[in-house]
Amino acid sequence: MRIDVVTLFPAYFEPLLANGIGARAHARQTWQLKTWNPRDYVDDPHRTVDDRPYGGGPGMVMLAQPLADAVAAAQADRQDRAPVVLLGPQGERFDQARARGLAHSHGAVFVCGRYEGIDQRFIDHQVDEVWSIGDFVVSGGEPALLPIIDAAVRLLPGAMNQAHSHDQDSFQPSLSGLLDCAHYTRPERWCEQSVPAVLMSGHHEQIARWRREQSLALTWRRRPDLIEKARRAGWLTPTDEAYLSSLS
Ligand code: 9D3
């Protein structure tokens, strides 16, 4: 997978290549990252990449031409013609399905915006998709793109250790899209609180059932939308449904 990023702040992406799973996978050439700075595609003495909005108003708008030139340079450096994805609060919500889609693809050219906005003509002519990370405001495309790249890279074959490798083999995500159950380790008593007895029992079947029920109960309470989603996907067994009926 190859990720190209058009950004005025390439340093944002250095941690992806310096830390953790992303860095290890990059060293193994599982994925590649290249940044393209729109400032490098302007030749005026001030290296202007933005200007005041037509019609007035606060802030600055990013010029179309430096962004288009940076995207063209990225595309020319690739073997394929990758989709151009703009990060923006007006976009479609990024989720695990999109992370899987990206991980199964050859990558994308991501465009990060700054200032109050981007000239709409660049978006209309060069951008294939707009992605958002949720209904809150961050300072630009860069901080939004970091978790997107991380979510895709950890799904690449060989990026993760054996214990998690089954996650990406199956179409069905582990835990059927439910929230994870609670975890415990030593000591057996801490601050007058014991570990649930079933986890100390050695009964693997009972432990698996307890964990599944914990996941179902937590998800039902905190994220009923995820229960509906798992139900519609056919990820809940009759035993799961029987347990859910016992909750209300
Ligand atoms: C202050 C300007 N805002 C008008 C009310 C619009 C606005 C422009 C640019 C708000 C945020 C940003 C910068 N954010 C992103 O580029 C961004 C983002 C986000 O803020 N939230 C969720 N996902 C994303 S993806 C890119």
Residues whose N, C-alpha, C, O or C-beta is under 5 A from the ligand:
A	BS01	9D3	L87 G88 P89 G113 Y115 E116 W131 S132 I133 G134 F136 V137 V138 S139 G140 G141 A144
